[in-house]
Amino acid sequence: RFDDMRGHVKCLVEQRLRGDEEGCQERPTERQPTPMLSERERNLLSAAYKASLAPRRSALKAISKIICKEENEGNLDKITCATKYSMTLKAEAEGICCELLGMVQQLVLQTEGSEHIVFYHKMQGDYYRHLAEILEGTA
């Protein structure tokens, strides 16, 4: 069982790097203060979520092009199939973004030191942009 946020973050990073979609079943306790992540841990967190989101964003861009092409050719079956898959990818990508944004918000609120806070705010900005692109359909 996890007794702190650091254990939860490590579990999430490991699962994102493995491509495990199950996610951590256990959550950190609310009473424990969030320890500051080391620079290495912060970079691993960032890299893991980027590696998890990047293929979905690329796939969404490719599917968008396919849908446009098939619309021009009038292939409704292919459009329907591509649209369904696009919706699945959007839901997965949105979940990844929201999961990270929630975690980073906790880290921002409980972290001291301007370097750490700036790093987390940059991550928030990046993932809000990704989320907007995904929801807007320009991922």
C-alpha positions, 0 to 999 in steps of 0.5 A: 500500500502506498503511504505517500504521493512519491510511491504513487508517482513512481508506480504511475511512471513505471506503468506509463513507461511499460505501456500498462493501461491499468493504472495504479489501483491504489491512491496516496493517502490524503493526510500525507504531505507530498514530498518534493520529487527529485530532478530525476523523478520529475524528468521521469514523470514528464518523459513517461507521460509524454511517451504515453501521450505521443502515440495517441496524438500522432494517431489522432492526426493520422486519423484526421487526415484519413477521415478528410480523404475518405469524406472526399471519396464518400466512403461512409463505412471507413469514415464511421470506423475511423471516427469511432477509433478517433473517439477511443483515442481521444478518450484515452488521451484526455484521461492521460492529460487529466491524470497528469494535470491532477497530479501536477496540481497537487505537486504545485500546491505542496512544493517549495522552490521556484525551480520546481514550481516553474517546471510543474507550471510548464508541464501544466501548460503543455498538457492543457495545450495537448488537451485543448488540441485533442478536444478541438480535433487538432491533436 
